[in-house]
Amino acid sequence: MGIVLSQSFKNTIWTYVGFAIGAINTLFLYTNFISPEYYGLVTFILSTAYIMMPLMAFGVHNTIIKFYSSYKTKNSLNSFLTLMLLLPLIVIIPFTVIGYLSYDAIGELLSQKNTIVKDYVWHIFVVAISLAYFEIFYAWSKVQMQTVFGNFMKEVFHRAGVMILLFCVYKMWLTVEEFIIGVVLVYVLRTVIMKLYAYSIHLPIIRFKRVPNLKPVLKYSTLIIIAGSVAVLLLDIDKFMLGEYIEIENVAYYGVAIYIATVIGVPSRSMYQITNPITAEYLNEGKINDLKDLYKKSSLNLFIISGLIFLLIILNINELYKIIPQEFSGGLLVVFLIGLVKLYDNLLGNNNAILFNSNYYRIVLVFGVLLAILTVILNMVFIPMYGINGAAFATFIAVVLYNTSKLIFVNNKFEMHPFTSDTAKTFVLILVLIAAFYFWEFSFHPLVNITLKSIIVSLLYIISVYAFKLSDDISKVVKKYLKL
């Protein structure tokens, strides 16, 4: 776990820096510098672009990671990487033509509930392409075991860029319409910088010779589009459908609650960047015992770390909502439900990497498609009835079913699961601290209350994890930084 812990730690730091900037943007700058209507529009544009991204990438970012280590000669590797650069154009070029010829029809379709969306269809398309090629170039660096700079670009760069743009709106140097164009350009610039970095690690030699194992590569790329689309769909379809069913400012209110809960998923995002290529290598080389060890350790470490974050959010959420505009404070249930979803995601460890890099990815796609359909149906039922709470409830049900099916499948096919007795102990520790501190409030300013409770809970949690020896890896980190 040496390289995993080292790069995961650095990735986690950058991810939290990015989320801290994003929190300032989401909770304070967006809510005060632009109207809820335009904030909802930006959320809708980005969510729709993320939904389109797996299709635009043609699954290439996953294909690079799965097959890269299987190519042993320079010629075969260069032919493979050339194909990976050009394959997304199979989708992007036809979509561009269709978008140009059918722009008005697409605009009318997306703006049936909120007419403001109609003029921003091309913004969605450009962001989707930028997201797709960013992930491709990031995967390019991941397979070289270089994830930290890419993680900085993925988590920090665009949020810092948006922060600058928001202050430009505040200073009236930009109109809101120019701000939205600026957001699109930030995503484009991020992709260009990631490309230059990826090429600095491994400069491609364009080679149009036949790619060995071409049929499995193309088959995997085509099918993994569905897997990627399902994963993104489960995360972003709720925001898209909210914009189709209710007033678009509700997307902004929902987005704030989702962002708060998403912080719990940061450790999983950070560790996945490095465990994904390592998992692919273990599978390609048949190192099943190493894979089992990585599965258990990644699950336990992620559960412990994300458990603390879950506690800090749930125990402080009432105070947090006191310091943002009142109209954004109706998402308490959303934070709790999506928080549980993110905690469950962390509990899976490198489960996704095992599935998507194994020969069983086709069957998992069936689960994903069925659950994506279920997600859409649940949103159609619950959003009109319960608004943003209905969207959260639909997402909760769908993701719990999806994650459980993946756990069962890996256990059946690989005869391994991620749970240990320390997993149960961590779960009990989280429940005890919630029971002890949820109703305990200080009488000071909300920021002071959040700080005090966070310090007390964090100390108790870390001391308990160390005293009960729940994780050797985390205990080593505690010893190192606390000089124990």
BANUKE-739585 format. One record per residue (C-alpha): residue number from 1; y negated, z negated, x negated. Coordinates in steps of 0.02 Angstrom, whole numbers, plus 50000, padded with zeros to 5 digits. Last residue first. Layout:
N
k, north, up, east
NUM, Y, Z, X
...
This chain:
484
k, north, up, east
484, 49553, 49045, 49821
483, 49413, 49150, 49746
482, 49344, 49197, 49918
481, 49343, 49384, 49881
480, 49510, 49397, 49791
479, 49601, 49264, 49889
478, 49548, 49341, 50055
477, 49603, 49514, 49995
476, 49771, 49446, 49940
475, 49792, 49358, 50108
474, 49756, 49523, 50195
473, 49899, 49610, 50104
472, 50019, 49464, 50125
471, 49989, 49461, 50313
470, 50018, 49319, 50437
469, 50023, 49186, 50303
468, 49995, 49046, 50430
467, 49854, 48972, 50326
466, 49776, 49142, 50286
465, 49776, 49208, 50464
464, 49716, 49038, 50527
463, 49575, 49028, 50399
462, 49521, 49205, 50445
461, 49519, 49166, 50632
460, 49431, 48999, 50618
459, 49299, 49072, 50502
458, 49272, 49224, 50612
457, 49258, 49119, 50771
456, 49127, 49002, 50696
455, 49024, 49142, 50617
454, 49030, 49251, 50773
453, 48979, 49105, 50885
452, 48827, 49068, 50778
451, 48770, 49249, 50760
450, 48793, 49293, 50944
449, 48697, 49137, 50999
448, 48556, 49174, 50877
447, 48543, 49352, 50943
446, 48548, 49289, 51123
445, 48405, 49164, 51092
444, 48466, 48984, 51103
443, 48564, 48888, 51235
442, 48735, 48910, 51158
441, 48880, 48974, 51264
440, 49062, 48919, 51275
439, 49146, 49010, 51418
438, 49235, 49136, 51306
437, 49264, 49015, 51162
436, 49426, 48917, 51183
435, 49522, 49036, 51297
434, 49474, 49186, 51190
433, 49522, 49090, 51032
432, 49693, 49044, 51102
431, 49729, 49223, 51160
430, 49687, 49297, 50989
429, 49797, 49170, 50899
428, 49942, 49206, 51019
427, 49931, 49392, 50979
426, 49926, 49356, 50793
425, 50083, 49250, 50807
424, 50171, 49389, 50903
423, 50129, 49516, 50767
422, 50184, 49391, 50635
421, 50358, 49391, 50715
420, 50365, 49576, 50673
419, 50324, 49736, 50768
418, 50306, 49914, 50701
417, 50466, 49990, 50771
416, 50606, 50084, 50686
415, 50761, 50180, 50735
414, 50685, 50348, 50690
413, 50722, 50441, 50852
412, 50733, 50299, 50978
411, 50600, 50187, 50901
410, 50482, 50334, 50876
409, 50504, 50382, 51059
408, 50478, 50207, 51126
407, 50316, 50185, 51030
406, 50254, 50357, 51084
405, 50291, 50321, 51268
404, 50199, 50156, 51256
403, 50046, 50240, 51181
402, 50038, 50370, 51320
401, 50065, 50244, 51461
400, 49931, 50128, 51392
399, 49816, 50278, 51364
398, 49831, 50340, 51544
397, 49809, 50170, 51629
396, 49657, 50122, 51524
395, 49574, 50292, 51542
394, 49587, 50284, 51731
393, 49519, 50106, 51733
392, 49372, 50156, 51623
391, 49329, 50303, 51736
390, 49339, 50190, 51890
389, 49223, 50064, 51809
388, 49098, 50206, 51778
387, 49093, 50252, 51963
386, 49209, 50150, 52075
385, 49264, 50264, 52218
384, 49203, 50436, 52160
383, 49262, 50395, 51983
382, 49432, 50325, 52037
381, 49521, 50473, 52117
380, 49459, 50618, 52010
379, 49474, 50508, 51857
378, 49654, 50467, 51900
377, 49694, 50652, 51925
376, 49615, 50700, 51758
375, 49708, 50561, 51669
374, 49873, 50607, 51751
373, 49854, 50787, 51690
372, 49821, 50719, 51515
371, 49972, 50606, 51536
370, 50087, 50752, 51575
369, 50016, 50853, 51431
368, 50036, 50710, 51309
367, 50214, 50669, 51356
366, 50260, 50853, 51338
365, 50170, 50858, 51171
364, 50282, 50717, 51112
363, 50430, 50834, 51133
362, 50352, 50964, 51019
361, 50302, 50837, 50885
360, 50484, 50795, 50851
359, 50496, 50887, 50685
358, 50385, 50755, 50605
357, 50203, 50762, 50548
356, 50128, 50735, 50721
355, 50247, 50594, 50765
354, 50238, 50493, 50605
353, 50048, 50513, 50591
352, 50028, 50455, 50771
351, 50132, 50298, 50738
350, 50030, 50252, 50583
349, 49989, 50079, 50653
348, 50026, 50071, 50840
347, 49941, 49901, 50856
346, 49776, 49986, 50815
345, 49787, 50095, 50971
344, 49831, 49940, 51074
343, 49669, 49856, 51016
342, 49574, 50015, 51061
341, 49647, 50014, 51238
340, 49608, 49829, 51258
339, 49427, 49863, 51210
338, 49424, 50008, 51334
337, 49467, 49886, 51474
336, 49349, 49747, 51416
335, 49201, 49859, 51377
334, 49218, 49952, 51544
333, 49227, 49788, 51639
332, 49061, 49735, 51564
331, 48978, 49903, 51594
330, 48834, 49859, 51709
329, 48712, 49812, 51571
328, 48631, 49982, 51542
327, 48505, 49964, 51686
326, 48446, 49798, 51615
325, 48381, 49868, 51451
324, 48469, 49791, 51300
323, 48455, 49611, 51237
322, 48545, 49519, 51378
321, 48694, 49636, 51369
320, 48735, 49567, 51197
319, 48740, 49389, 51262
318, 48873, 49433, 51392
317, 48972, 49533, 51264
316, 48984, 49394, 51136
315, 49162, 49330, 51161
314, 49228, 49503, 51203
313, 49147, 49586, 51052
312, 49188, 49454, 50921
311, 49365, 49435, 50986
310, 49401, 49622, 50983
309, 49333, 49630, 50805
308, 49450, 49489, 50753
307, 49598, 49575, 50836
306, 49550, 49738, 50750
305, 49584, 49659, 50581
304, 49746, 49572, 50632
303, 49812, 49722, 50729
302, 49768, 49843, 50588
301, 49859, 49737, 50460
300, 50012, 49717, 50571
299, 50026, 49901, 50619
298, 49994, 49968, 50443
297, 50120, 49848, 50370
296, 50256, 49888, 50495
295, 50239, 50077, 50484
294, 50215, 50079, 50295
293, 50378, 49983, 50272
292, 50469, 50101, 50390
291, 50399, 50252, 50297
290, 50454, 50183, 50128
289, 50628, 50161, 50200
288, 50624, 50339, 50270
287, 50579, 50426, 50107
286, 50644, 50597, 50161
285, 50528, 50698, 50047
284, 50437, 50791, 50186
283, 50432, 50633, 50293
282, 50363, 50525, 50152
281, 50233, 50660, 50110
280, 50177, 50674, 50291
279, 50159, 50484, 50301
278, 50054, 50486, 50142
277, 49943, 50624, 50215
276, 49913, 50523, 50375
275, 49904, 50350, 50293
274, 49742, 50397, 50202
273, 49627, 50450, 50345
272, 49725, 50343, 50467
271, 49666, 50184, 50382
270, 49484, 50213, 50427
269, 49512, 50271, 50605
268, 49629, 50123, 50637
267, 49503, 50000, 50564
266, 49363, 50075, 50672
265, 49452, 50062, 50840
264, 49372, 49896, 50888
263, 49200, 49977, 50866
262, 49249, 50090, 51011
261, 49218, 49947, 51134
260, 49030, 49945, 51102
259, 49022, 50135, 51106
258, 49114, 50141, 51272
257, 48990, 50021, 51352
256, 48841, 50123, 51290
255, 48922, 50287, 51344
254, 48953, 50221, 51520
253, 48767, 50188, 51543
252, 48725, 50358, 51469
251, 48855, 50447, 51578
250, 48776, 50357, 51725
249, 48614, 50450, 51685
248, 48708, 50610, 51729
247, 48715, 50572, 51915
246, 48894, 50570, 51981
245, 49045, 50686, 51992
244, 49029, 50819, 51856
243, 48941, 50711, 51727
242, 49069, 50574, 51757
241, 49203, 50706, 51726
240, 49138, 50744, 51550
239, 49122, 50560, 51507
238, 49300, 50526, 51568
237, 49369, 50679, 51479
236, 49316, 50606, 51312
235, 49451, 50489, 51247
234, 49607, 50549, 51340
233, 49550, 50728, 51316
232, 49530, 50702, 51130
231, 49711, 50647, 51111
230, 49773, 50780, 51232
229, 49675, 50917, 51145
228, 49746, 50865, 50977
227, 49923, 50869, 51044
226, 49895, 51035, 51133
225, 49820, 51113, 50979
224, 49973, 51044, 50888
223, 50078, 51175, 50977
222, 49986, 51324, 50905
221, 49971, 51252, 50731
220, 50155, 51201, 50728
219, 50214, 51373, 50782
218, 50100, 51457, 50657
217, 50165, 51349, 50514
216, 50347, 51361, 50570
215, 50334, 51552, 50573
214, 50242, 51568, 50407
213, 50373, 51473, 50308
212, 50308, 51559, 50150
211, 50135, 51637, 50177
210, 50130, 51825, 50150
209, 49997, 51879, 50026
208, 49814, 51880, 50077
207, 49747, 51773, 49936
206, 49576, 51695, 49933
205, 49571, 51573, 49789
204, 49511, 51409, 49859
203, 49414, 51286, 49752
202, 49500, 51117, 49757
201, 49394, 50962, 49736
200, 49225, 51052, 49730
199, 49284, 51161, 49874
198, 49307, 51007, 49984
197, 49134, 50944, 49936
196, 49050, 51110, 49976
195, 49140, 51119, 50143
194, 49091, 50941, 50188
193, 48908, 50984, 50152
192, 48917, 51137, 50266
191, 49002, 51038, 50405
190, 48870, 50901, 50401
189, 48733, 51033, 50408
188, 48806, 51104, 50570
187, 48819, 50930, 50648
186, 48639, 50892, 50600
185, 48585, 51061, 50671
184, 48655, 51016, 50842
183, 48561, 50850, 50841
182, 48401, 50943, 50795
181, 48421, 51059, 50944
180, 48433, 50902, 51053
179, 48276, 50832, 50972
178, 48183, 50995, 51004
177, 48219, 50974, 51190
176, 48163, 50792, 51182
175, 47999, 50846, 51102
174, 47977, 50814, 50917
173, 47835, 50740, 50813
172, 47801, 50623, 50959
171, 47817, 50469, 50846
170, 47958, 50408, 50959
169, 48037, 50582, 50957
168, 48030, 50581, 50766
167, 48108, 50407, 50771
166, 48251, 50481, 50871
165, 48271, 50622, 50744
164, 48287, 50498, 50601
163, 48418, 50401, 50697
162, 48511, 50562, 50737
161, 48523, 50603, 50552
160, 48586, 50428, 50512
159, 48718, 50449, 50646
158, 48765, 50621, 50579
157, 48790, 50557, 50402
156, 48878, 50391, 50433
155, 49049, 50413, 50513
154, 49117, 50585, 50470
153, 49010, 50612, 50315
152, 49055, 50441, 50245
151, 49237, 50471, 50293
150, 49233, 50634, 50197
149, 49163, 50543, 50046
148, 49302, 50413, 50056
147, 49452, 50523, 50091
146, 49509, 50595, 49924
145, 49700, 50592, 49921
144, 49700, 50779, 49877
143, 49779, 50806, 50049
142, 49629, 50717, 50122
141, 49505, 50838, 50041
140, 49567, 50991, 50137
139, 49589, 50881, 50292
138, 49400, 50851, 50283
137, 49371, 51038, 50266
136, 49472, 51070, 50424
135, 49392, 50924, 50517
134, 49219, 50992, 50478
133, 49276, 51165, 50531
132, 49318, 51103, 50706
131, 49166, 50990, 50727
130, 49049, 51133, 50681
129, 49137, 51249, 50803
128, 49120, 51120, 50943
127, 48937, 51086, 50899
126, 48898, 51273, 50914
125, 48985, 51286, 51083
124, 48903, 51133, 51160
123, 48730, 51191, 51106
122, 48769, 51361, 51179
121, 48795, 51283, 51351
120, 48630, 51188, 51347
119, 48521, 51274, 51477
118, 48640, 51239, 51622
117, 48660, 51052, 51589
116, 48495, 51004, 51674
115, 48567, 51064, 51840
114, 48672, 50906, 51859
113, 48809, 50915, 51993
112, 48848, 51101, 51986
111, 48787, 51116, 51807
110, 48950, 51154, 51716
109, 48999, 51298, 51832
108, 48825, 51373, 51839
107, 48812, 51372, 51649
106, 48983, 51455, 51633
105, 48930, 51592, 51754
104, 48763, 51618, 51665
103, 48843, 51629, 51492
102, 48981, 51750, 51543
101, 48955, 51894, 51420
100, 48897, 51786, 51275
99, 49025, 51649, 51306
98, 49165, 51776, 51321
97, 49115, 51855, 51155
96, 49100, 51687, 51069
95, 49265, 51629, 51143
94, 49350, 51787, 51078
93, 49281, 51754, 50901
92, 49318, 51566, 50898
91, 49500, 51575, 50951
90, 49575, 51692, 50820
89, 49435, 51634, 50705
88, 49526, 51467, 50690
87, 49661, 51554, 50583
86, 49544, 51612, 50444
85, 49524, 51455, 50339
84, 49705, 51398, 50364
83, 49771, 51570, 50316
82, 49676, 51562, 50152
81, 49747, 51387, 50123
80, 49926, 51451, 50144
79, 49899, 51601, 50030
78, 49823, 51485, 49900
77, 49972, 51366, 49912
76, 50100, 51507, 49898
75, 50014, 51578, 49745
74, 49988, 51409, 49662
73, 50171, 51358, 49679
72, 50244, 51199, 49759
71, 50201, 51217, 49943
70, 50282, 51075, 50043
69, 50140, 50953, 50005
68, 50017, 51058, 50107
67, 50128, 51074, 50261
66, 50087, 50923, 50371
65, 49909, 50890, 50310
64, 49854, 51071, 50319
63, 49934, 51089, 50492
62, 49836, 50941, 50562
61, 49666, 51015, 50515
60, 49728, 51188, 50569
59, 49764, 51140, 50750
58, 49674, 51297, 50809
57, 49510, 51218, 50752
56, 49420, 51290, 50904
55, 49558, 51224, 51019
54, 49552, 51050, 50942
53, 49359, 51050, 50955
52, 49339, 51094, 51140
51, 49354, 50913, 51202
50, 49240, 50856, 51061
49, 49110, 50984, 51115
48, 49119, 50920, 51295
47, 49091, 50742, 51233
46, 48944, 50797, 51124
45, 48855, 50891, 51262
44, 48887, 50755, 51393
43, 48822, 50617, 51280
42, 48666, 50719, 51243
41, 48641, 50749, 51431
40, 48666, 50565, 51471
39, 48529, 50522, 51347
38, 48423, 50657, 51429
37, 48442, 50578, 51601
36, 48431, 50400, 51535
35, 48256, 50443, 51468
34, 48219, 50449, 51283
33, 48146, 50322, 51159
32, 48201, 50156, 51235
31, 48386, 50175, 51276
30, 48415, 50303, 51138
29, 48335, 50187, 51009
28, 48406, 50018, 51062
27, 48589, 50010, 51110
26, 48651, 50182, 51057
25, 48544, 50215, 50904
24, 48556, 50038, 50838
23, 48743, 50039, 50874
22, 48760, 50208, 50787
21, 48680, 50138, 50631
20, 48800, 49991, 50637
19, 48943, 50111, 50677
18, 48903, 50214, 50523
17, 48895, 50060, 50412
16, 49056, 50005, 50495
15, 49139, 50170, 50451
14, 49073, 50162, 50274
13, 49148, 49988, 50250
12, 49311, 50038, 50335
11, 49328, 50191, 50225
10, 49307, 50085, 50070
9, 49440, 49963, 50131
8, 49555, 50104, 50186
7, 49534, 50186, 50016
6, 49591, 50031, 49922
5, 49717, 49972, 50052
4, 49806, 50140, 50062
3, 49797, 50169, 49873
2, 49885, 50003, 49846
1, 50000, 50000, 50000
